[in-house]
Amino acid sequence: YEKSDFNIMVDTIPSHAGLPEKIKPVDINLVIDHHKDPPNGGFVGQYINHKAGSACATVFDLIDELGYSFNDDIEQ
């Protein structure tokens, strides 16, 4: 594990993440989620919740809003 300058959590919130002791404390800068409960416990980062059915749908919306698209002809 190496500490990063910018940490993102998707489909979970920091207070429920169950982070292993070896990486605590970790500052979470961005949370993308679809759960009803917002982050708490001193979270000071950016929280994105489009109230979608899944975090994946929120990520797709963000990609779409930024003007990016997917190409079915490309395999990765």
CORJODA-V683852 format. One record per residue. N is the residue number from 1. RES is the residue in one small letter. D_CENTER is the distance of its C-alpha to the mean C-alpha in whole Angstrom. Layout:
{{N,RES,D_CENTER} {N,RES,D_CENTER}}
//
This chain:
{{1,y,19} {2,e,19} {3,k,17} {4,s,15} {5,d,15} {6,f,12} {7,n,9} {8,i,5} {9,m,4} {10,v,3} {11,d,6} {12,t,7} {13,i,8} {14,p,10} {15,s,13} {16,h,13} {17,a,11} {18,g,15} {19,l,14} {20,p,18} {21,e,20} {22,k,21} {23,i,17} {24,k,18} {25,p,17} {26,v,14} {27,d,13} {28,i,9} {29,n,9} {30,l,6} {31,v,4} {32,i,3} {33,d,6} {34,h,10} {35,h,11} {36,k,14} {37,d,14} {38,p,12} {39,p,11} {40,n,15} {41,g,17} {42,g,17} {43,f,13} {44,v,14} {45,g,11} {46,q,10} {47,y,8} {48,i,8} {49,n,9} {50,h,12} {51,k,14} {52,a,13} {53,g,15} {54,s,12} {55,a,8} {56,c,10} {57,a,12} {58,t,10} {59,v,8} {60,f,12} {61,d,13} {62,l,11} {63,i,13} {64,d,16} {65,e,16} {66,l,16} {67,g,19} {68,y,18} {69,s,20} {70,f,20} {71,n,24} {72,d,25} {73,d,28} {74,i,25} {75,e,24} {76,q,22}}
//
